[in-house]
Amino acid sequence: MDLIVSYSPEGPVLDFGAGPCRCAIGPAGIARKLSEGDGVTPLGVFELREVFYRGDHVAKPRCVLPVRAIARYDGWCDAPDDANYNRLVKLPYPASAENMWRDDNLYDLVAVVGFNDDPIVPGKGSAIFLHLAKPDYAPTAGCVALAQQDLRAALEQLQPGDRIRIG
């Protein structure tokens, strides 16, 4: 069953077959994503590519997707004019790149959403992830964020070919 992100009267939710659970999305809501940094959570249906986790903070998740531990120097390039835009890179990196080894624990468990990666369009948007939510479910930069137990349960129920439907 696909993961489905939609709106409820209480706010955004993600349903993975166990009923809707609260999630956070970008401050500009769900819409057609036009550019890097627009605060939009992209509207559409996307493959889930792989899962990263902080092995020093959380247990390795069980799921059908490829899973790997985040290394201290992992980053995600968000520089539209760079050849590695919207890809995993090693830090320090000469262009702008988000640090995957975060102090705030939001990336202790991360699933990469296949947005703007086949093909990559420079400037359309990068680093769209499913990741952990802040305790108050504050908006993300455009990702979908959940409580750890909800994200872990969603990943565990995935079957080959399942996708995320946003909107």
Buried (B, 14 or more C-beta within 10 A) or exposed (E): EBBBBBEEEEEBBBBBEEEBBBBBBBBBBBBEBEEBEBBBBBBBEBBBBBBBBBEEEBEEBEBBBEBEEBBEEBBBBBBBEBEBBBBBBEBEBEBBBBBBBBEEBBBBBBBBBBBBBEEBEBBBBBBBBBBBBEEEBEBBBBBBBBBBEBBBBBBEBBEEEBBBBBB
